[in-house]
Amino acid sequence: MSNGNGIRVFTGNAHQALAGKIADYLDVKVGKMTCTRFSDGECRVMVDESARGNDVHIIQPTCAPVNETLMELLVILDAFRRASVDEINVIIPYFGYSRQDKKIKPREPITAALVADLLQTAGATRVMVVDIHAEQIQGFFRIPVDHLYAGPLLVDFYLDQGYDQRDDITIVSPDVSGVARARNLAEALKAQLAIIAKRRPTANMVDIVEVIGDVKGRKCIMVDDMLDTGGSVIHGAEALVQRGAVDIEVAVTHPVFSGGAPQRLQTSEVVSRVVCMDTIPLPPEKHFDKLHVLSVAPLIGEAVKRLHNNTSVSELFNRWRVN
């Protein structure tokens, strides 16, 4: 990436607060852009300042309403592609449709691959994501993809809490696929590891099969990439309590919080705290007393700075295994 014209940051409507934090970290201003709707609901985008010959960074999580935020991003990309910019780095803190990454039943789409094709066709020359749900999605792109891991932010948070000095902490993976993430956090905090084995009879439904590991008398931290309806997290926490756990925290990157998830978590008798990142904007009605939000702005900002200076992004994760 060229670095002769400074860092240029622009954002759609999906998460302007996060874009502002990233711009503050980089000591730049968010670029001027009109991003509204025509009377029939179509996206209206206009880049209100010249970006010719620049490397631009567009910040837009494709969160709910996902079809709106995704289409807006595609229109923004097309506007910059026609504005003679040099490179377009699309920063997608939360990648919508990431759970549709493979065919499970006949005649199903692989929507994550479709989204990758759309982003590239619209003009993206690089993509940056935070804790994408399925790492194989990186292979759906024919352009560079920077996968940023939010795990180090959790490590720093719990180190500040002194959890590495306790001998009663167990990190819990809510399923087999999340073992690497839980293992990394457990190693950083010198804690034990447990795994919940479960099956999903239908979408957003979960049956707990078994808990692998000793949780009796221990404080457990369930760590995952996202929290949607909260049902599987609460069922998992209940299973841990039944096996003797004395306190349950939940740590996730993406607070999807569909339906009544915030109320369900707040009123849960088994979940004492929920820690999440600000990859998705949370309106006031989705905040609750048990919730603690960490910002990914320094992580994304540092990654952008390293890209701009042609230095290693992967060095940000020297303390965190990537597999």
C-alpha positions in Angstrom: 0.0 0.0 0.0 1.3 3.5 -0.8 1.9 5.9 2.1 2.4 9.2 0.4 -1.0 10.7 1.1 -1.7 9.9 4.7 -4.3 7.7 6.1 -7.9 8.3 4.9 -10.8 6.9 6.9 -14.4 6.9 5.9 -17.5 5.2 7.3 -21.1 4.3 6.5 -23.9 4.5 8.9 -23.5 1.1 10.5 -21.1 2.1 13.3 -20.0 5.7 13.2 -19.0 5.7 16.9 -16.4 3.0 16.3 -15.1 4.8 13.2 -14.6 7.9 15.3 -12.6 6.0 17.9 -10.4 4.4 15.2 -9.9 7.9 13.6 -8.9 9.3 17.0 -6.4 6.5 17.5 -4.9 7.3 14.1 -5.0 11.1 14.8 -7.0 11.7 11.6 -10.6 13.0 10.9 -13.3 10.8 9.4 -13.7 11.7 5.8 -16.7 13.6 4.6 -19.3 11.5 2.8 -23.0 11.7 2.3 -24.7 8.4 3.0 -28.5 8.7 3.1 -31.6 7.1 1.4 -33.7 8.2 -1.5 -37.4 8.4 -1.0 -37.9 4.9 -2.2 -35.3 3.5 0.2 -32.4 3.1 -2.2 -28.9 4.0 -0.9 -27.6 7.4 -1.9 -23.8 7.9 -1.5 -21.6 10.8 -2.4 -17.9 11.2 -1.5 -17.8 14.8 -0.5 -14.0 15.3 -0.7 -11.3 14.2 -3.1 -9.7 10.9 -2.4 -7.9 10.5 -5.8 -4.7 8.5 -5.6 -5.2 7.7 -1.9 -5.4 4.5 0.1 -8.8 4.7 1.8 -10.1 2.6 4.7 -13.9 2.1 4.9 -15.3 1.0 8.3 -18.6 -0.8 8.1 -19.7 -3.8 10.1 -22.4 -5.7 8.2 -24.5 -6.1 11.3 -28.3 -5.9 11.7 -30.1 -4.9 9.6 -27.5 -6.9 7.7 -29.0 -6.5 4.2 -29.2 -2.7 4.7 -25.6 -2.4 6.0 -24.2 -4.8 3.4 -25.9 -3.0 0.5 -24.8 0.3 1.8 -21.2 -0.9 1.9 -21.4 -2.2 -1.6 -22.6 1.2 -2.9 -19.9 3.0 -0.9 -17.3 0.7 -2.5 -18.6 1.5 -6.0 -18.4 5.2 -5.3 -14.8 5.0 -4.2 -13.9 2.7 -7.1 -15.1 5.4 -9.5 -13.3 8.1 -7.5 -9.8 7.1 -8.8 -8.5 6.0 -5.4 -5.4 3.8 -5.2 -6.4 1.1 -2.7 -9.7 0.4 -0.9 -9.3 -1.4 2.5 -12.7 -2.5 3.8 -12.7 -2.9 7.5 -15.6 -5.1 8.6 -15.4 -5.5 12.4 -18.4 -7.9 12.3 -18.8 -10.0 9.1 -22.5 -10.7 8.5 -23.5 -14.0 6.9 -20.4 -15.6 8.3 -22.3 -18.5 9.8 -23.4 -19.5 6.2 -20.0 -20.7 5.3 -20.7 -24.2 4.0 -23.5 -26.4 2.7 -25.1 -28.6 5.4 -28.2 -29.7 3.5 -28.8 -30.1 -0.2 -29.7 -27.0 -2.3 -28.4 -24.6 0.3 -26.3 -21.5 -0.6 -22.9 -20.6 0.7 -23.8 -17.0 1.4 -20.5 -16.1 3.0 -18.8 -16.9 -0.4 -21.4 -14.8 -2.2 -20.7 -11.8 0.1 -17.0 -12.2 -0.6 -17.6 -12.1 -4.4 -19.9 -9.0 -4.0 -17.2 -7.1 -2.0 -14.5 -7.8 -4.6 -16.7 -7.0 -7.5 -17.8 -3.7 -5.9 -14.1 -2.6 -5.7 -12.5 -3.8 -2.4 -8.8 -4.4 -2.8 -8.2 -5.6 0.8 -10.4 -6.7 3.6 -9.9 -6.6 7.4 -12.1 -8.5 9.8 -12.2 -9.1 13.5 -12.7 -12.7 14.8 -14.6 -14.0 11.8 -16.8 -16.9 12.6 -15.2 -19.4 10.2 -11.6 -18.9 9.2 -12.1 -20.7 5.9 -14.0 -17.6 4.7 -10.6 -16.0 4.1 -10.3 -18.5 1.2 -13.4 -17.1 -0.4 -11.5 -13.9 -1.3 -9.0 -13.4 -4.1 -7.6 -10.3 -2.4 -5.6 -10.0 0.9 -7.5 -10.6 4.1 -6.3 -9.5 7.5 -7.9 -11.5 10.3 -7.6 -9.6 13.5 -7.9 -11.6 16.7 -9.7 -9.9 19.7 -8.3 -12.4 22.1 -5.4 -10.2 23.3 -7.9 -7.6 24.3 -9.6 -10.1 26.6 -6.2 -11.2 27.9 -5.3 -7.7 28.9 -8.7 -7.1 30.5 -8.5 -10.2 32.7 -4.9 -9.6 33.6 -5.9 -6.2 34.8 -8.6 -8.0 36.9 -5.8 -10.2 38.4 -7.3 -13.4 37.1 -3.8 -14.8 36.3 -3.1 -14.7 40.1 -6.1 -16.9 41.0 -6.1 -20.7 41.1 -9.8 -21.3 40.6 -10.3 -20.1 37.0 -11.5 -22.4 34.2 -11.8 -21.2 30.7 -14.7 -22.9 28.9 -15.2 -23.4 25.2 -19.0 -23.6 24.5 -18.3 -26.1 21.6 -15.5 -28.1 20.1 -14.9 -25.6 17.3 -14.0 -22.9 19.8 -11.3 -24.9 21.6 -8.4 -23.0 20.2 -9.8 -19.6 21.4 -10.5 -21.0 24.8 -7.1 -22.7 25.0 -5.2 -19.5 24.1 -7.0 -17.5 26.9 -6.5 -20.3 29.4 -2.7 -20.4 28.6 -2.5 -16.6 29.0 -4.2 -16.6 32.3 -2.6 -19.9 33.6 -6.1 -21.3 34.0 -7.6 -24.7 33.4 -9.6 -25.6 30.3 -13.0 -27.2 29.9 -15.2 -28.0 26.8 -18.9 -28.2 26.4 -20.0 -30.9 23.9 -23.3 -30.1 22.3 -25.5 -30.6 19.3 -27.9 -28.3 17.5 -31.1 -30.0 16.4 -32.2 -26.8 14.7 -30.8 -23.3 14.3 -30.6 -21.3 17.6 -31.4 -24.5 19.5 -28.9 -26.5 21.5 -28.7 -29.7 23.5 -25.9 -30.1 26.0 -24.3 -33.5 25.7 -21.5 -33.4 28.2 -18.9 -31.1 29.9 -15.3 -32.2 29.4 -13.2 -31.1 32.2 -13.5 -30.5 36.0 -15.5 -27.3 36.9 -16.5 -28.1 40.4 -15.9 -25.3 42.8 -14.4 -23.1 40.0 -15.1 -19.7 38.5 -15.7 -20.3 34.8 -15.4 -18.0 31.8 -17.2 -19.1 28.7 -15.5 -17.6 25.7 -16.9 -17.5 22.1 -16.8 -15.3 19.0 -20.4 -14.1 19.1 -23.5 -14.2 21.3 -26.8 -14.2 19.4 -30.0 -15.1 21.2 -28.2 -16.1 24.4 -30.0 -19.4 24.7 -27.0 -21.7 24.1 -24.8 -19.6 26.5 -27.4 -19.8 29.3 -27.9 -23.5 28.7 -24.2 -24.0 28.8 -23.9 -22.0 32.0 -26.7 -24.0 33.6 -24.8 -27.2 32.7 -21.7 -25.9 34.4 -23.6 -25.0 37.5 -25.1 -28.5 37.6 -21.6 -29.8 37.6 -20.5 -27.6 40.5 -19.2 -24.3 39.0 -19.7 -21.5 41.5 -19.7 -18.5 39.1 -20.0 -18.1 35.3 -18.8 -15.2 33.2 -19.3 -14.9 29.4 -16.7 -13.3 27.1 -17.6 -12.8 23.4 -16.3 -10.6 20.6 -19.5 -9.8 18.7 -22.7 -8.8 20.7 -25.3 -9.8 18.1 -27.9 -9.8 20.9 -30.9 -10.9 18.8 -34.5 -10.8 20.2 -34.6 -10.7 24.0 -31.0 -11.7 24.6 -30.1 -8.7 26.8 -33.0 -9.2 29.1 -32.4 -13.0 29.1 -28.8 -12.5 30.2 -29.6 -9.8 32.7 -32.2 -11.9 34.5 -30.2 -15.1 34.3 -29.3 -16.5 37.7 -26.3 -18.3 36.5 -24.5 -15.7 34.4 -22.8 -13.0 36.5 -21.1 -10.9 33.8 -20.9 -10.5 30.1 -17.8 -9.0 28.5 -18.0 -8.1 24.8 -16.4 -5.9 22.1 -17.8 -2.9 20.3 -17.6 -4.5 16.9 -21.4 -4.0 16.7 -23.2 -0.9 17.9 -25.4 -1.4 20.9 -28.4 0.9 21.3 -29.3 1.9 24.8 -32.1 -0.7 25.0 -29.4 -3.4 24.5 -27.2 -2.3 27.4 -27.7 -4.0 30.8 -26.1 -3.9 34.2 -24.1 -7.1 33.7 -22.6 -5.9 30.4 -19.0 -4.7 30.1 -17.9 -3.4 26.7 -14.3 -3.3 25.4 -13.2 -1.4 22.3 -11.5 -2.9 19.3 -10.6 0.6 18.0 -6.9 0.4 19.2 -6.6 -3.0 17.6 -8.0 -1.9 14.3 -6.2 1.4 14.4 -2.8 -0.2 15.0 -3.4 -2.7 12.2 -4.3 0.2 9.8 -1.2 2.0 10.9 1.0 -1.0 10.2 -0.6 -1.5 6.8 0.1 2.1 6.0 3.7 1.8 7.0 4.2 -1.6 5.3 5.0 -3.3 8.6 3.8 -6.6 9.9 0.2 -6.9 11.1 0.7 -10.5 12.4 3.2 -9.2 15.0 0.2 -7.8 16.9 -0.6 -11.4 17.8 2.7 -12.7 19.0 1.1 -13.5 22.4 -1.8 -15.3 20.8 -1.8 -18.5 18.8 -3.7 -18.2 15.5 -4.6 -21.9 15.2 
